[in-house]
């Protein structure tokens, strides 16, 4: 049995991933933005161990969430699923990138880290020298999360860190007419989180429906990775810890 923490699991792909993991015997801790949504989440996933609350658009609350997670002990996997789409540039930057960065830095290092990306990352801007959080688009944020994933994979070789494009799936964010498979969208997350399949026990990869795909080449550039980590550290006041190796 694995212990898994999933951000943004009050609904959508995060909730579906939680339900599947629990149905296969794993222990899951949920996350919701506020108390009301936490109550709704527990009603929909009653077998979850518990639900933690934090607004990931608030840096202080994100730091507090990391402490709450650590108070529960070691987790085998953390799925950074939370994200916003129709929001201000600052909210997109803070929720989609800075929150997973802070949680990665502050939560006790798990065996596996899964970050939710998107095929829209291909339209993002990779020049971090001109980064202005008020103008970050959704596509930008998903390119940045790929860069973060590859940076963590490089810095922490003892951890399996991978990014997942769930596809354009029919969730609240994707819309009812989205053409991709909802099941494939969340099953890639759960597979990477707990599977003993050798193809899942890899690091520094970008997955779409359990297959490794080529993402934007900038994500694999060490200089760009370092630049992104520097920006995130400056804004959050939190540094990525050194590797255990």
Secondary structure, 3 states (H helix, E strand, C coil): CCEEEECCCCCHHHHHHHHHHHHCCCEEEEEECCHHHHHHHHHHCCCCCEEEECCCCCHHHHHHHHHHHHHCCCCCEEEECCCCCCCCHHHHHHHHHHHHHHHHHHCCCCCEEEEEECHHHHHCCCCHHHCCHHHCCHHHHHHHHHHHHHHHHHHCCCCEEEEEECCCECCCCCCCCCCECHHHHHHHHHHHHHCCCCCCCCCCEEEECCEEECCCHHHHCHHHHHHHHHHHHHHHCCCCCCCCC
